[in-house]
Amino acid sequence: MSKTLLYGATKVDETNVAYAAIASLEQFQWKNRVFVIFSDRDNSRAARQENQLLADRPALDERDMIVLKVAGNSVKPVFGSAEPIAAEALRTELDAPDAGDFHAVLIGKDGTVKLKVSEPVSNGELFAIIDSMPMRAAEALKPDN
């Protein structure tokens, strides 16, 4: 499984595109974490990822998650709601492979890429990455949670 974990870097070069906020997802910055699923040709891995995530809606809600699915030229919210987003802009900004190749990307509340995978990721692994983020740790300490 090919996986790139960008969270936890000791030094962040803010000129690096990997650490720049994703412009087309600006509506979510500082409010939501976004998980973007790029569908494969037969939709098998994308459907598996989508179903796995939706099996734990309370955990998605608790982590302020928005899940988007990109299939061809359309972007549809799978969990949460979103203003219209251009699929090609997302594909370009997230350096996703060509349409028809599975890819998934986690974007943190700060608007930067935290995880890129080319195979479905388990909820446990995804939530562990999110829960290890300083902003998530601070949220967990709030009395209303």
C-alpha positions as CSV (number, residue, x, y, z in Angstrom):
1,M,0.0,0.0,0.0
2,S,1.4,3.4,-1.0
3,K,0.9,5.9,1.8
4,T,2.3,9.4,2.4
5,L,1.9,10.8,5.9
6,L,2.6,14.5,5.9
7,Y,1.5,15.2,9.5
8,G,4.2,15.4,12.1
9,A,6.9,17.0,10.1
10,T,9.5,18.7,12.4
11,K,10.1,21.6,10.0
12,V,7.4,22.9,7.7
13,D,8.5,24.7,4.6
14,E,5.5,26.8,3.9
15,T,6.5,27.4,0.3
16,N,6.1,23.7,-0.3
17,V,2.8,22.9,-2.0
18,A,2.3,19.9,0.3
19,Y,1.8,22.4,3.2
20,A,-0.1,25.1,1.4
21,A,-3.9,25.4,2.1
22,I,-6.1,23.8,-0.6
23,A,-7.9,26.8,-2.3
24,S,-10.9,24.8,-3.5
25,L,-11.6,23.6,0.1
26,E,-11.3,27.0,1.7
27,Q,-14.9,26.8,2.8
28,F,-13.9,24.2,5.4
29,Q,-10.7,25.8,6.7
30,W,-10.7,26.0,10.5
31,K,-14.1,24.4,10.7
32,N,-13.8,20.9,9.3
33,R,-11.4,18.1,8.4
34,V,-12.0,16.9,4.9
35,F,-11.5,13.4,3.6
36,V,-11.6,13.3,-0.3
37,I,-12.1,10.0,-2.0
38,F,-11.1,9.8,-5.7
39,S,-13.1,7.0,-7.3
40,D,-11.5,4.1,-9.2
41,R,-12.9,3.0,-12.6
42,D,-15.0,0.1,-11.2
43,N,-15.7,2.1,-7.9
44,S,-14.7,-1.0,-5.8
45,R,-12.1,0.6,-3.6
46,A,-13.9,3.9,-3.4
47,A,-17.2,2.2,-2.4
48,R,-15.3,0.1,0.2
49,Q,-13.7,3.3,1.6
50,E,-17.0,5.1,1.6
51,N,-19.0,2.3,3.3
52,Q,-16.3,1.8,5.9
53,L,-16.3,5.5,6.8
54,L,-20.1,5.7,6.9
55,A,-20.3,2.7,9.2
56,D,-19.0,5.1,12.0
57,R,-21.0,8.3,11.4
58,P,-20.7,9.4,15.1
59,A,-16.9,9.2,14.9
60,L,-16.9,11.3,11.7
61,D,-19.2,13.9,13.4
62,E,-17.2,14.0,16.6
63,R,-14.1,14.8,14.5
64,D,-15.8,17.5,12.4
65,M,-15.4,15.5,9.2
66,I,-16.6,16.2,5.8
67,V,-16.3,13.3,3.3
68,L,-16.3,14.1,-0.4
69,K,-16.2,11.7,-3.3
70,V,-14.8,12.7,-6.7
71,A,-16.1,10.5,-9.6
72,G,-15.2,11.7,-13.1
73,N,-16.0,15.4,-13.2
74,S,-18.4,15.5,-10.2
75,V,-17.8,16.0,-6.5
76,K,-20.5,14.9,-4.2
77,P,-20.7,15.1,-0.4
78,V,-20.8,11.6,1.2
79,F,-20.9,12.9,4.8
80,G,-21.6,16.5,5.7
81,S,-22.5,19.3,3.2
82,A,-20.5,21.4,0.8
83,E,-20.8,24.2,-1.7
84,P,-20.1,23.1,-5.2
85,I,-16.5,22.2,-5.9
86,A,-14.8,21.7,-9.2
87,A,-13.4,18.1,-9.5
88,E,-10.5,19.1,-11.8
89,A,-9.4,21.8,-9.4
90,L,-9.4,19.3,-6.5
91,R,-7.6,16.7,-8.6
92,T,-4.9,19.3,-9.5
93,E,-4.5,20.9,-6.0
94,L,-4.3,17.5,-4.3
95,D,-2.0,16.1,-7.0
96,A,-4.4,13.2,-7.5
97,P,-3.9,10.6,-10.2
98,D,-5.9,10.6,-13.4
99,A,-9.6,10.0,-13.2
100,G,-10.3,6.3,-12.7
101,D,-7.5,5.7,-10.2
102,F,-8.4,5.3,-6.5
103,H,-6.8,7.9,-4.2
104,A,-7.8,9.4,-0.9
105,V,-6.6,12.5,0.9
106,L,-7.1,13.8,4.4
107,I,-7.0,17.6,4.8
108,G,-6.7,19.1,8.3
109,K,-8.6,22.0,9.7
110,D,-5.6,24.2,8.8
111,G,-6.3,23.4,5.2
112,T,-3.2,21.3,4.6
113,V,-2.8,17.7,3.4
114,K,-2.2,15.3,6.3
115,L,-2.4,11.9,4.6
116,K,-2.5,10.5,1.1
117,V,-3.3,6.9,0.3
118,S,-3.7,4.8,-2.8
119,E,-5.6,2.1,-1.1
120,P,-8.5,2.3,1.4
121,V,-7.4,3.2,4.9
122,S,-9.1,1.7,8.0
123,N,-11.2,3.9,10.2
124,G,-9.0,3.0,13.1
125,E,-5.9,4.2,11.3
126,L,-7.6,7.4,10.0
127,F,-9.0,8.3,13.4
128,A,-5.7,7.6,15.1
129,I,-3.9,10.1,12.7
130,I,-6.6,12.7,13.4
131,D,-6.6,12.1,17.1
132,S,-2.8,12.6,17.3
133,M,-3.1,16.1,15.8
134,P,-2.6,19.0,18.3
135,M,-5.9,20.7,17.3
136,R,-7.9,17.5,17.8
137,A,-6.2,17.0,21.3
138,A,-7.3,20.5,22.2
139,E,-10.8,19.8,21.0
140,A,-11.0,16.7,23.2
141,L,-10.1,18.8,26.3
142,K,-13.0,21.2,25.8
143,P,-15.8,20.7,28.4
144,D,-18.6,20.5,25.8
145,N,-17.2,17.4,24.2
